[in-house]
Amino acid sequence: MTTTMDSVLSEDLLKRCMERAPGYDRDNTFFDEDFKELKEAGYLLAAVPKELGGLGLNLAQVCQEQRRLGYHSASTALAVNMHFYWTGLAADVWRSGDMSTEWMLKAAVDGEIFAAGHAESGNDLPLLLSTTKAEKVDGGYKFTGRKSFGSLTPVWTYLGMHGMDTSDPAAPKIVHAFMPRDSSGYTIENVWDTLGMRATQSQDTILDGAFVPDKYIVRVVDAGFGGVDLFVLGIFAWALMGFANVYYGNAQHALDLTIEAVKNKKSLAITRTMAYHPEVQHSIAEMVCEMEAVGAHIDRVAQEWSDGVDHGHGWAVKFAAAKRHAAIGTWKVVDECMDLQGGFSIFKAGGFERLWRDARLVKIHPINNALAMEIVGKISLGISPDETPRWG
């Protein structure tokens, strides 16, 4: 695994993030102090090439840093990941010789914050289809629809989003755009009061003919998998591998706490601590083995993307399988940790239940299990992912 340069995530900074995490969760507030510190440290420029003023980290390196941040504050890391999956893919496109995303990287260096506006109710194929209408008008597009889970809502300056242009019903197009904060025709609805990852403050954004000029329209591609180019594939790479590593870090934190807890936990039924109970040892061993497997899997996929390995259409399988493995594996570990910690782990004062609640959201974060299995199954069988199911 390629190691990163000297990290801007100092241990003191990470410790402060960990200390503030319970308060953000309790009060359901944005991670303002964390965000300010991370920005001042230069962490938000991690994926921007050095030539343009950033730290120049590739996907594998950013994933390792996100894993560290996720260990200390999963919600902070998850929110920051939304900015990285735009700047990271923009850097990959730029390095390929395509200058269409250079403005994004320069904007990031100037302090702009990119966020994700992809989730839509009723759309089970995020990015590739859309319930949001994109209408071509003079000088740009107008967007009408509702975006849920709008990450980094309090601080974004550009909302990365997509809509569908159905002006030609026989050839619908997906329009990828970045809406500036000072645009008209949109409102933000404060709906974020959730089970976990509360500090992200991912409010809904309602688009009512929001105009985005042509200079911020970065791609117009075919709907479905036929429209996947390096830009679109890069979204999957940076988003899914980032998610996987954030939740991995959170699960490792939960496991470390549990290992220490059972070393000190006693029972009237045994003469030593619960660490000497055979079933506790069995459970710990199963969790460690699961973490080893998940870690190796997501590390390999991120590294191969960073090294430019050409898997062609197989990249969709790689990303879907790795994210699914991370989702199932890390949730299994954190849930088992709660069993081992026992009844006192459910009290908010102990802090563990927050890790458990944050961990549960990994299976909800795209892509979900159903879509992952569909993608992997169809591609492995040589069937187009755009094929419509038919029975009978």
ZIBEL-V232887 format. One record per backbone hydrogen bond with DSSP energy under -0.5 kcal/mol. NH is the residue of the N-H (numbers start at 0). CO is the residue of the C=O. If there is no record, write none. Layout:
# ZIBEL-V232887
NH,CO
NH,CO
This chain:
# ZIBEL-V232887
9,7
13,9
14,10
15,11
16,12
17,13
18,14
19,15
20,16
21,17
22,19
23,19
24,20
25,21
26,22
27,23
28,23
30,198
31,29
34,30
35,31
36,32
37,33
38,34
39,35
40,36
41,37
41,38
42,37
43,37
44,41
45,42
47,44
51,48
52,49
53,48
54,44
55,44
55,47
56,45
59,301
61,57
62,58
63,59
64,60
65,61
66,62
67,63
68,64
69,65
70,66
71,67
72,68
76,72
77,73
78,74
79,75
80,76
81,77
81,78
82,78
82,79
83,79
84,80
85,82
86,82
87,83
88,84
89,85
90,86
91,87
92,88
93,89
94,90
95,91
96,93
97,92
98,96
100,97
101,98
103,100
104,100
105,101
106,102
107,103
108,104
109,105
110,107
111,106
114,157
116,159
118,147
122,119
123,121
127,124
127,125
128,124
132,143
133,163
134,132
134,141
135,133
136,139
139,136
140,211
141,134
142,209
143,132
144,206
146,204
147,118
147,145
148,201
149,202
150,115
150,148
151,199
152,149
152,200
154,151
155,151
156,112
157,112
158,178
159,114
159,157
160,176
161,116
162,174
163,131
164,162
164,172
165,163
168,166
170,167
171,168
172,164
173,220
174,162
174,172
175,173
175,218
176,160
176,174
177,215
178,158
179,177
180,156
182,179
186,205
188,186
188,203
189,187
190,188
192,190
199,196
200,197
202,149
202,200
203,188
204,146
205,186
206,144
206,204
207,184
207,205
208,142
209,142
209,184
210,183
211,140
213,138
215,212
216,213
217,175
217,215
218,175
220,173
222,171
223,127
226,223
227,224
228,226
232,228
233,229
234,230
235,231
236,232
237,233
238,234
239,235
240,235
240,236
241,237
242,238
243,239
244,240
245,241
246,242
247,243
248,244
249,245
250,246
251,247
252,248
253,249
254,250
255,251
256,252
257,253
258,254
259,255
260,256
261,257
262,258
263,259
263,260
264,260
269,266
273,264
274,261
275,272
276,273
280,276
281,277
282,278
283,279
284,280
285,281
286,282
287,283
288,284
289,285
290,286
291,287
292,288
293,289
294,290
295,291
296,292
297,293
298,294
299,295
300,296
301,297
302,298
303,299
304,300
305,301
306,302
307,304
308,303
310,308
313,310
314,311
315,312
316,312
317,313
318,314
319,315
320,316
321,317
322,318
323,319
324,320
325,321
326,322
327,323
328,324
329,325
330,326
331,327
332,328
333,329
334,330
335,331
336,332
337,333
338,334
339,335
340,336
341,337
344,341
345,342
346,343
349,346
350,346
350,347
352,346
354,350
355,351
356,352
357,353
358,354
359,355
360,356
360,357
361,358
362,359
363,360
364,360
371,367
372,368
373,369
374,370
375,371
376,372
377,373
378,374
379,375
380,376
381,378
382,377
386,383
